[in-house]
């Protein structure tokens, strides 16, 4: 089976042309690692870039990489028409049994729908749901992305929904849907968190600092806890201090000895942090299938997650994690204190969560499920 896999090379996003190999998001990268374990598939990865980027042709014996140059005019300002045309041309050169667009945040789902080949799209961030919460100004990136998502979904042959929440969001819009969770890179299963028992508990909160991620509410919720419990709350993710939310967040962190921020993190640095973490907290107001939760579960780190979006698909209350209401400081505080109060119980919760993660999120099993979906779509189109 020849699969064309449309995704984003983060070297282009971060304007980094010095890295010699492509850099993908954690979810697409883990799925590709799963495909590399399936010799019956041949995967051609296509990414669009605003500048020439170096890369080996083969990332694995059955994974071939193609970077397609698209001038700046062909991106969002023209609703990605340059990207769509460039991808369509490349797909026709390659031929394909199936085209898979990763994400509706940019052009990938759109290019898959317009490829003329059997195709599916995966929704990672529900852009229309995010737009309902954030109410972006007209013609800003998130405003346009939400509308492009609504246009692309019914034109794809089907949508891979990584949670039931995503499935509900596209119900009545998508032609057909399947629920398949993200895969987690196998290196996270080797972390096996070992928090030190005699030092302040290390609580991690990952995500770009923005109102949707709700970090300020988490800090304020933890103020009373700091009066009678030792802990370090570590934020991992970028922050724009020129924006009001970023500026307020930075001031709150600076004023508290138990708060710190370390900015962006690589996969390797994240694994080092997870190794010593006592708890991961996700206080977001909207999530689909957050990789930080899956990665913490795989690493054996207990999780407190906001009961929103697709997070309830990932955690079983009291058995593989704990829930909180992100709009209620007392709820967040109570869930975190429950997780920290009994390290033995937290360790057992983390152990069971790791077992479930190995069953549900291993790259090979997730990749195999995708191949089954591809065969279904190809058959529905009478082959290609």
C-alpha positions as a Markdown table, in Angstrom:
| # | Residue | x | y | z |
|---|---|---|---|---|
| 1 | Unk | 0.0 | 0.0 | 0.0 |
| 2 | Unk | 1.4 | 3.4 | -1.0 |
| 3 | Unk | 0.4 | 6.1 | 1.6 |
| 4 | Unk | 1.0 | 9.8 | 1.0 |
| 5 | Unk | 1.3 | 11.4 | 4.5 |
| 6 | Unk | 0.8 | 15.2 | 4.6 |
| 7 | Unk | 2.2 | 16.9 | 7.7 |
| 8 | Unk | 4.2 | 19.9 | 8.9 |
| 9 | Unk | 8.0 | 20.1 | 9.1 |
| 10 | Unk | 8.5 | 22.2 | 12.2 |
| 11 | Unk | 11.9 | 23.4 | 11.0 |
| 12 | Unk | 9.9 | 25.6 | 8.6 |
| 13 | Unk | 7.6 | 26.8 | 11.3 |
| 14 | Unk | 10.4 | 27.8 | 13.6 |
| 15 | Unk | 12.6 | 29.0 | 10.7 |
| 16 | Unk | 15.3 | 26.5 | 11.5 |
| 17 | Unk | 17.2 | 25.3 | 8.5 |
| 18 | Unk | 20.3 | 24.0 | 10.4 |
| 19 | Unk | 18.8 | 20.7 | 11.6 |
| 20 | Unk | 19.7 | 18.1 | 9.0 |
| 21 | Unk | 16.5 | 16.0 | 9.4 |
| 22 | Unk | 12.8 | 16.9 | 9.4 |
| 23 | Unk | 11.1 | 17.7 | 12.7 |
| 24 | Unk | 7.5 | 16.6 | 13.1 |
| 25 | Unk | 5.0 | 17.1 | 15.8 |
| 26 | Unk | 4.9 | 14.3 | 18.5 |
| 27 | Unk | 1.7 | 12.7 | 17.2 |
| 28 | Unk | 2.5 | 12.5 | 13.5 |
| 29 | Unk | 6.1 | 11.5 | 14.4 |
| 30 | Unk | 4.9 | 8.6 | 16.6 |
| 31 | Unk | 2.5 | 7.4 | 13.9 |
| 32 | Unk | 5.3 | 7.4 | 11.3 |
| 33 | Unk | 7.4 | 5.4 | 13.7 |
| 34 | Unk | 4.6 | 2.9 | 13.8 |
| 35 | Unk | 4.4 | 2.8 | 10.0 |
| 36 | Unk | 8.2 | 2.1 | 9.9 |
| 37 | Unk | 7.4 | -1.2 | 11.7 |
| 38 | Unk | 4.9 | -2.3 | 9.0 |
| 39 | Unk | 6.9 | -3.6 | 6.0 |
| 40 | Unk | 3.7 | -3.9 | 3.9 |
| 41 | Unk | 3.3 | -0.1 | 3.6 |
| 42 | Unk | 5.3 | 2.5 | 1.6 |
| 43 | Unk | 4.9 | 6.0 | 3.1 |
| 44 | Unk | 5.7 | 9.1 | 1.2 |
| 45 | Unk | 5.8 | 12.1 | 3.6 |
| 46 | Unk | 5.2 | 15.5 | 2.0 |
| 47 | Unk | 5.7 | 18.8 | 3.8 |
| 48 | Unk | 5.6 | 22.3 | 2.4 |
| 49 | Unk | 8.3 | 24.8 | 3.3 |
| 50 | Unk | 9.0 | 28.5 | 2.6 |
| 51 | Unk | 12.6 | 27.8 | 2.0 |
| 52 | Unk | 14.7 | 24.8 | 0.9 |
| 53 | Unk | 15.4 | 22.5 | 3.8 |
| 54 | Unk | 18.0 | 19.7 | 3.9 |
| 55 | Unk | 16.9 | 16.1 | 4.6 |
| 56 | Unk | 17.8 | 12.5 | 3.8 |
| 57 | Unk | 15.4 | 11.0 | 1.2 |
| 58 | Unk | 14.7 | 8.0 | 3.3 |
| 59 | Unk | 13.8 | 8.3 | 7.0 |
| 60 | Unk | 13.4 | 4.5 | 7.3 |
| 61 | Unk | 13.4 | 1.8 | 4.6 |
| 62 | Unk | 9.8 | 2.4 | 3.9 |
| 63 | Unk | 9.5 | 6.1 | 4.8 |
| 64 | Unk | 10.4 | 8.5 | 1.9 |
| 65 | Unk | 10.6 | 12.3 | 2.6 |
| 66 | Unk | 9.7 | 15.1 | 0.2 |
| 67 | Unk | 10.0 | 18.7 | 1.0 |
| 68 | Unk | 8.1 | 21.0 | -1.4 |
| 69 | Unk | 9.0 | 24.6 | -1.7 |
| 70 | Unk | 6.0 | 27.1 | -1.6 |
| 71 | Unk | 6.6 | 30.8 | -1.8 |
| 72 | Unk | 5.1 | 33.0 | 1.0 |
| 73 | Unk | 2.2 | 34.1 | -1.2 |
| 74 | Unk | 1.0 | 30.5 | -1.3 |
| 75 | Unk | 0.2 | 30.2 | 2.4 |
| 76 | Unk | -2.5 | 31.6 | 4.6 |
| 77 | Unk | -2.9 | 35.0 | 2.8 |
| 78 | Unk | -4.2 | 33.0 | -0.3 |
| 79 | Unk | -5.9 | 30.3 | 1.9 |
| 80 | Unk | -3.0 | 27.9 | 1.2 |
| 81 | Unk | -3.7 | 27.7 | -2.5 |
| 82 | Unk | 0.1 | 27.5 | -3.3 |
| 83 | Unk | 0.5 | 24.6 | -0.8 |
| 84 | Unk | -2.6 | 22.8 | -2.2 |
| 85 | Unk | -1.4 | 23.0 | -5.8 |
| 86 | Unk | 2.2 | 22.0 | -4.9 |
| 87 | Unk | 1.0 | 19.0 | -2.9 |
| 88 | Unk | -1.5 | 17.9 | -5.6 |
| 89 | Unk | 1.3 | 18.0 | -8.2 |
| 90 | Unk | 3.6 | 16.0 | -6.1 |
| 91 | Unk | 0.9 | 13.4 | -5.2 |
| 92 | Unk | 0.1 | 12.9 | -8.9 |
| 93 | Unk | 3.8 | 12.3 | -9.6 |
| 94 | Unk | 4.1 | 9.8 | -6.9 |
| 95 | Unk | 0.7 | 8.1 | -7.3 |
| 96 | Unk | -1.0 | 6.9 | -4.1 |
| 97 | Unk | -3.5 | 4.4 | -2.8 |
| 98 | Unk | -4.5 | 6.9 | 0.0 |
| 99 | Unk | -3.6 | 10.5 | 1.0 |
| 100 | Unk | -3.7 | 11.3 | 4.7 |
| 101 | Unk | -3.7 | 15.0 | 5.8 |
| 102 | Unk | -2.5 | 15.5 | 9.4 |
| 103 | Unk | -4.4 | 18.3 | 11.1 |
| 104 | Unk | -6.9 | 21.0 | 10.1 |
| 105 | Unk | -4.8 | 23.9 | 11.5 |
| 106 | Unk | -3.2 | 24.5 | 8.1 |
| 107 | Unk | -3.3 | 23.1 | 4.6 |
| 108 | Unk | -2.9 | 19.4 | 5.2 |
| 109 | Unk | -6.6 | 18.3 | 5.5 |
| 110 | Unk | -7.5 | 20.7 | 2.7 |
| 111 | Unk | -4.8 | 19.4 | 0.3 |
| 112 | Unk | -5.8 | 15.8 | 1.0 |
| 113 | Unk | -9.4 | 16.6 | 0.2 |
| 114 | Unk | -8.4 | 18.3 | -3.1 |
| 115 | Unk | -5.9 | 15.7 | -4.1 |
| 116 | Unk | -8.4 | 13.7 | -6.2 |
| 117 | Unk | -7.1 | 10.5 | -4.5 |
| 118 | Unk | -8.9 | 8.5 | -1.8 |
| 119 | Unk | -8.1 | 10.5 | 1.4 |
| 120 | Unk | -8.7 | 11.0 | 5.1 |
| 121 | Unk | -7.8 | 13.8 | 7.5 |
| 122 | Unk | -6.9 | 13.7 | 11.2 |
| 123 | Unk | -8.2 | 16.4 | 13.5 |
| 124 | Unk | -5.6 | 17.3 | 16.2 |
| 125 | Unk | -6.9 | 20.7 | 17.3 |
| 126 | Unk | -10.6 | 21.3 | 16.9 |
| 127 | Unk | -10.2 | 24.7 | 15.3 |
| 128 | Unk | -13.9 | 25.5 | 15.3 |
| 129 | Unk | -14.3 | 24.6 | 19.0 |
| 130 | Unk | -11.3 | 26.7 | 19.8 |
| 131 | Unk | -12.7 | 29.6 | 17.9 |
| 132 | Unk | -16.0 | 29.4 | 19.9 |
| 133 | Unk | -14.0 | 29.7 | 23.1 |
| 134 | Unk | -11.4 | 32.3 | 22.1 |
| 135 | Unk | -13.7 | 34.4 | 19.7 |
| 136 | Unk | -10.8 | 35.4 | 17.4 |
| 137 | Unk | -11.1 | 38.6 | 15.5 |
| 138 | Unk | -12.2 | 38.2 | 11.8 |
| 139 | Unk | -9.4 | 37.3 | 9.4 |
| 140 | Unk | -6.9 | 36.4 | 12.1 |
| 141 | Unk | -5.2 | 33.0 | 11.8 |
| 142 | Unk | -7.5 | 31.1 | 14.1 |
| 143 | Unk | -10.6 | 32.7 | 12.6 |
| 144 | Unk | -9.6 | 31.6 | 9.1 |
| 145 | Unk | -8.4 | 28.1 | 10.3 |
| 146 | Unk | -11.8 | 27.4 | 11.8 |
| 147 | Unk | -13.5 | 28.2 | 8.6 |
| 148 | Unk | -11.1 | 26.2 | 6.5 |
| 149 | Unk | -11.7 | 23.3 | 8.8 |
| 150 | Unk | -15.4 | 23.6 | 8.3 |
| 151 | Unk | -14.9 | 23.6 | 4.5 |
| 152 | Unk | -12.4 | 20.8 | 4.3 |
| 153 | Unk | -14.0 | 18.2 | 6.6 |
| 154 | Unk | -17.1 | 17.4 | 4.4 |
| 155 | Unk | -14.8 | 17.1 | 1.4 |
| 156 | Unk | -12.5 | 14.5 | 2.9 |
| 157 | Unk | -13.5 | 10.9 | 2.4 |
| 158 | Unk | -13.4 | 10.5 | 6.1 |
| 159 | Unk | -12.0 | 11.9 | 9.3 |
| 160 | Unk | -9.8 | 10.1 | 11.9 |
| 161 | Unk | -11.0 | 11.5 | 15.2 |
| 162 | Unk | -8.4 | 11.0 | 18.0 |
| 163 | Unk | -11.2 | 11.2 | 20.7 |
| 164 | Unk | -15.0 | 10.9 | 20.8 |
| 165 | Unk | -15.0 | 14.6 | 21.5 |
| 166 | Unk | -13.5 | 15.3 | 18.0 |
| 167 | Unk | -16.1 | 12.8 | 16.6 |
| 168 | Unk | -18.9 | 14.8 | 18.2 |
| 169 | Unk | -17.5 | 18.0 | 16.8 |
| 170 | Unk | -17.7 | 16.7 | 13.2 |
| 171 | Unk | -20.9 | 14.7 | 13.5 |
| 172 | Unk | -23.2 | 15.7 | 10.6 |
| 173 | Unk | -20.3 | 17.3 | 8.8 |
| 174 | Unk | -17.9 | 14.4 | 8.0 |
| 175 | Unk | -18.8 | 11.7 | 5.5 |
| 176 | Unk | -17.5 | 9.0 | 7.9 |
| 177 | Unk | -15.5 | 8.9 | 11.1 |
| 178 | Unk | -13.3 | 6.6 | 13.1 |
| 179 | Unk | -11.9 | 7.1 | 16.6 |
| 180 | Unk | -8.2 | 6.2 | 16.9 |
| 181 | Unk | -6.1 | 7.8 | 19.7 |
| 182 | Unk | -2.7 | 9.3 | 19.0 |
| 183 | Unk | 0.4 | 7.1 | 19.3 |
| 184 | Unk | 3.1 | 7.8 | 21.8 |
| 185 | Unk | 6.8 | 7.4 | 20.9 |
| 186 | Unk | 8.1 | 4.3 | 22.5 |
| 187 | Unk | 11.0 | 6.2 | 24.2 |
| 188 | Unk | 8.4 | 7.6 | 26.7 |
| 189 | Unk | 7.6 | 4.1 | 28.0 |
| 190 | Unk | 11.3 | 3.8 | 29.0 |
| 191 | Unk | 11.3 | 6.9 | 31.2 |
| 192 | Unk | 9.7 | 5.2 | 34.3 |
| 193 | Unk | 9.3 | 8.2 | 36.5 |
| 194 | Unk | 11.1 | 8.1 | 39.9 |
| 195 | Unk | 10.3 | 11.3 | 41.9 |
| 196 | Unk | 12.6 | 11.8 | 44.8 |
| 197 | Unk | 10.7 | 11.2 | 48.1 |
| 198 | Unk | 12.4 | 13.8 | 50.4 |
| 199 | Unk | 12.2 | 16.9 | 48.2 |
| 200 | Unk | 9.3 | 19.2 | 47.3 |
| 201 | Unk | 6.9 | 17.5 | 44.9 |
| 202 | Unk | 7.6 | 18.6 | 41.3 |
| 203 | Unk | 4.4 | 19.4 | 39.4 |
| 204 | Unk | 4.6 | 19.9 | 35.7 |
| 205 | Unk | 2.2 | 22.0 | 33.5 |
| 206 | Unk | 3.0 | 21.9 | 29.8 |
| 207 | Unk | 1.6 | 24.2 | 27.1 |
| 208 | Unk | 2.0 | 27.6 | 25.4 |
| 209 | Unk | 1.0 | 30.3 | 27.8 |
| 210 | Unk | -2.4 | 31.5 | 26.6 |
| 211 | Unk | -5.9 | 31.9 | 28.1 |
| 212 | Unk | -7.1 | 28.6 | 26.6 |
| 213 | Unk | -4.4 | 26.8 | 28.6 |
| 214 | Unk | -5.6 | 28.4 | 31.8 |
| 215 | Unk | -2.2 | 28.7 | 33.6 |
| 216 | Unk | -3.1 | 31.8 | 35.6 |
| 217 | Unk | -6.1 | 30.1 | 37.2 |
| 218 | Unk | -3.9 | 27.2 | 38.2 |
| 219 | Unk | -1.4 | 29.4 | 39.9 |
| 220 | Unk | -4.1 | 31.2 | 41.9 |
| 221 | Unk | -5.7 | 27.9 | 42.8 |
| 222 | Unk | -2.4 | 26.7 | 44.3 |
| 223 | Unk | -1.8 | 29.8 | 46.4 |
| 224 | Unk | -3.6 | 28.3 | 49.5 |
| 225 | Unk | -1.8 | 24.9 | 49.1 |
| 226 | Unk | 1.6 | 26.6 | 49.2 |
| 227 | Unk | 0.9 | 27.7 | 52.8 |
| 228 | Unk | 1.0 | 24.1 | 54.1 |
| 229 | Unk | 2.7 | 21.9 | 51.5 |
| 230 | Unk | 6.1 | 22.0 | 49.8 |
| 231 | Unk | 6.0 | 21.7 | 46.0 |
| 232 | Unk | 7.5 | 23.2 | 42.8 |
| 233 | Unk | 5.1 | 24.1 | 40.0 |
| 234 | Unk | 7.1 | 24.1 | 36.8 |
| 235 | Unk | 5.6 | 25.6 | 33.6 |
| 236 | Unk | 7.0 | 24.3 | 30.3 |
| 237 | Unk | 6.1 | 26.3 | 27.2 |
| 238 | Unk | 6.5 | 29.6 | 25.4 |
| 239 | Unk | 5.0 | 32.9 | 26.7 |
| 240 | Unk | 4.5 | 36.2 | 24.9 |
| 241 | Unk | 5.0 | 38.7 | 27.7 |
| 242 | Unk | 4.0 | 41.5 | 25.3 |
| 243 | Unk | 0.4 | 40.2 | 25.5 |
| 244 | Unk | -1.7 | 41.0 | 28.6 |
| 245 | Unk | -2.1 | 37.3 | 29.6 |
| 246 | Unk | 1.6 | 36.5 | 29.1 |
| 247 | Unk | 2.6 | 39.6 | 31.1 |
| 248 | Unk | 0.2 | 38.7 | 34.0 |
| 249 | Unk | 1.4 | 35.1 | 34.0 |
| 250 | Unk | 5.1 | 36.2 | 34.1 |
| 251 | Unk | 4.4 | 38.6 | 37.1 |
| 252 | Unk | 2.6 | 35.8 | 39.0 |
| 253 | Unk | 5.5 | 33.4 | 38.5 |
| 254 | Unk | 8.1 | 35.9 | 39.5 |
| 255 | Unk | 6.3 | 36.7 | 42.7 |
| 256 | Unk | 6.1 | 33.0 | 43.9 |
| 257 | Unk | 9.2 | 31.0 | 45.0 |
| 258 | Unk | 7.4 | 27.8 | 44.2 |
| 259 | Unk | 6.7 | 28.7 | 40.5 |
| 260 | Unk | 9.1 | 28.6 | 37.6 |
| 261 | Unk | 9.1 | 28.5 | 33.8 |
| 262 | Unk | 11.6 | 26.9 | 31.5 |
| 263 | Unk | 10.2 | 27.8 | 28.1 |
| 264 | Unk | 10.1 | 25.4 | 25.2 |
| 265 | Unk | 11.4 | 21.9 | 25.6 |
| 266 | Unk | 12.7 | 19.2 | 23.3 |
| 267 | Unk | 11.4 | 15.6 | 23.5 |
| 268 | Unk | 14.7 | 14.7 | 25.3 |
| 269 | Unk | 14.4 | 17.5 | 27.9 |
| 270 | Unk | 10.8 | 16.7 | 28.5 |
| 271 | Unk | 11.7 | 13.1 | 29.3 |
| 272 | Unk | 14.3 | 14.3 | 31.8 |
| 273 | Unk | 11.6 | 16.4 | 33.4 |
| 274 | Unk | 9.1 | 13.6 | 33.5 |
| 275 | Unk | 11.6 | 11.3 | 35.1 |
| 276 | Unk | 11.6 | 13.4 | 38.3 |
| 277 | Unk | 8.0 | 14.6 | 38.2 |
| 278 | Unk | 5.5 | 13.8 | 40.9 |
| 279 | Unk | 2.5 | 15.0 | 38.9 |
| 280 | Unk | 1.4 | 16.4 | 35.6 |
| 281 | Unk | -1.4 | 18.9 | 35.6 |
| 282 | Unk | -3.5 | 19.9 | 32.6 |
| 283 | Unk | -5.8 | 22.9 | 33.5 |
| 284 | Unk | -6.9 | 23.7 | 29.9 |
| 285 | Unk | -10.4 | 24.9 | 28.9 |
| 286 | Unk | -10.4 | 22.9 | 25.7 |
| 287 | Unk | -8.4 | 19.9 | 24.6 |
| 288 | Unk | -8.8 | 17.1 | 22.0 |
| 289 | Unk | -6.2 | 14.4 | 22.7 |
| 290 | Unk | -3.3 | 16.2 | 24.5 |
| 291 | Unk | 0.0 | 14.5 | 23.9 |
| 292 | Unk | 1.3 | 15.7 | 27.3 |
| 293 | Unk | -1.3 | 13.5 | 29.0 |
| 294 | Unk | -0.4 | 10.4 | 26.8 |
| 295 | Unk | 3.3 | 11.0 | 27.3 |
| 296 | Unk | 3.0 | 11.4 | 31.1 |
| 297 | Unk | 0.9 | 8.2 | 31.3 |
| 298 | Unk | 3.5 | 6.3 | 29.2 |
| 299 | Unk | 6.3 | 7.7 | 31.4 |
| 300 | Unk | 4.6 | 6.6 | 34.6 |
| 301 | Unk | 3.7 | 10.1 | 35.9 |
| 302 | Unk | 0.3 | 10.6 | 37.6 |
| 303 | Unk | -2.0 | 13.0 | 35.8 |
| 304 | Unk | -4.6 | 15.5 | 36.9 |
| 305 | Unk | -6.5 | 16.6 | 33.8 |
| 306 | Unk | -9.3 | 19.0 | 33.1 |
| 307 | Unk | -12.6 | 17.3 | 32.4 |
| 308 | Unk | -13.0 | 18.9 | 29.1 |
| 309 | Unk | -13.0 | 17.9 | 25.4 |
| 310 | Unk | -11.4 | 14.5 | 24.8 |
| 311 | Unk | -9.5 | 14.2 | 28.1 |
| 312 | Unk | -12.3 | 11.9 | 29.6 |
| 313 | Unk | -11.4 | 9.4 | 26.8 |
| 314 | Unk | -7.9 | 9.1 | 28.3 |
| 315 | Unk | -8.3 | 9.0 | 32.0 |
| 316 | Unk | -10.4 | 6.8 | 34.3 |
| 317 | Unk | -11.2 | 8.7 | 37.5 |
| 318 | Unk | -9.2 | 7.4 | 40.5 |
| 319 | Unk | -7.7 | 4.5 | 38.5 |
| 320 | Unk | -5.5 | 6.0 | 35.8 |
| 321 | Unk | -5.7 | 9.7 | 36.9 |
| 322 | Unk | -7.9 | 12.4 | 38.4 |
| 323 | Unk | -10.2 | 15.0 | 36.9 |
| 324 | Unk | -10.8 | 18.6 | 37.8 |
| 325 | Unk | -13.0 | 21.4 | 36.7 |
| 326 | Unk | -10.6 | 24.0 | 35.1 |
| 327 | Unk | -13.1 | 26.9 | 35.8 |
| 328 | Unk | -13.2 | 26.0 | 39.5 |
| 329 | Unk | -10.1 | 26.7 | 41.6 |
| 330 | Unk | -11.3 | 24.6 | 44.5 |
| 331 | Unk | -11.8 | 21.6 | 42.1 |
| 332 | Unk | -8.3 | 22.0 | 40.8 |
| 333 | Unk | -6.8 | 22.4 | 44.2 |
| 334 | Unk | -8.7 | 19.3 | 45.6 |
| 335 | Unk | -7.7 | 17.1 | 42.7 |
| 336 | Unk | -4.0 | 18.0 | 43.0 |
| 337 | Unk | -4.0 | 17.6 | 46.8 |
| 338 | Unk | -5.6 | 14.2 | 46.4 |
| 339 | Unk | -2.8 | 13.2 | 44.0 |
| 340 | Unk | -0.1 | 14.4 | 46.3 |
| 341 | Unk | -1.5 | 13.2 | 49.6 |
| 342 | Unk | -0.6 | 9.5 | 49.2 |
| 343 | Unk | 2.5 | 8.8 | 47.1 |
| 344 | Unk | 1.8 | 5.0 | 47.2 |
| 345 | Unk | -1.7 | 5.5 | 45.7 |
| 346 | Unk | -0.3 | 7.9 | 43.1 |
| 347 | Unk | 2.3 | 5.3 | 42.1 |
| 348 | Unk | -0.3 | 2.6 | 41.7 |
| 349 | Unk | -2.5 | 5.0 | 39.6 |
| 350 | Unk | 0.6 | 5.8 | 37.4 |
| 351 | Unk | 1.4 | 2.1 | 37.0 |
| 352 | Unk | -2.0 | 1.2 | 35.8 |
| 353 | Unk | -2.1 | 4.3 | 33.5 |
| 354 | Unk | 1.2 | 3.2 | 32.0 |
| 355 | Unk | -0.2 | -0.3 | 31.3 |
| 356 | Unk | -3.2 | 1.2 | 29.6 |
| 357 | Unk | -1.0 | 3.5 | 27.5 |
| 358 | Unk | 1.0 | 0.6 | 26.3 |
| 359 | Unk | -2.1 | -1.2 | 25.2 |
| 360 | Unk | -3.8 | 1.8 | 23.5 |
| 361 | Unk | -1.1 | 4.2 | 22.3 |
| 362 | Unk | 1.8 | 2.0 | 21.1 |
| 363 | Unk | 2.9 | 3.3 | 17.6 |
| 364 | Unk | 2.6 | -0.1 | 15.9 |
| 365 | Unk | -1.0 | -0.9 | 17.0 |
| 366 | Unk | -2.1 | 2.7 | 16.1 |
| 367 | Unk | -0.4 | 2.4 | 12.7 |
| 368 | Unk | -2.1 | -1.0 | 12.1 |
| 369 | Unk | -5.5 | 0.5 | 12.9 |
| 370 | Unk | -4.8 | 3.3 | 10.3 |
| 371 | Unk | -4.0 | 0.8 | 7.6 |
| 372 | Unk | -7.4 | -0.9 | 8.3 |
| 373 | Unk | -9.1 | 2.5 | 7.8 |
| 374 | Unk | -7.2 | 3.2 | 4.6 |
| 375 | Unk | -8.3 | -0.2 | 3.2 |
| 376 | Unk | -11.9 | 0.7 | 4.0 |
| 377 | Unk | -11.7 | 4.1 | 2.3 |
| 378 | Unk | -9.9 | 2.7 | -0.8 |
| 379 | Unk | -12.6 | -0.1 | -1.1 |
| 380 | Unk | -15.3 | 2.5 | -0.8 |
| 381 | Unk | -13.8 | 4.4 | -3.8 |
| 382 | Unk | -13.5 | 1.1 | -5.8 |
| 383 | Unk | -9.7 | 1.2 | -5.6 |
| 384 | Unk | -7.6 | 3.8 | -7.4 |
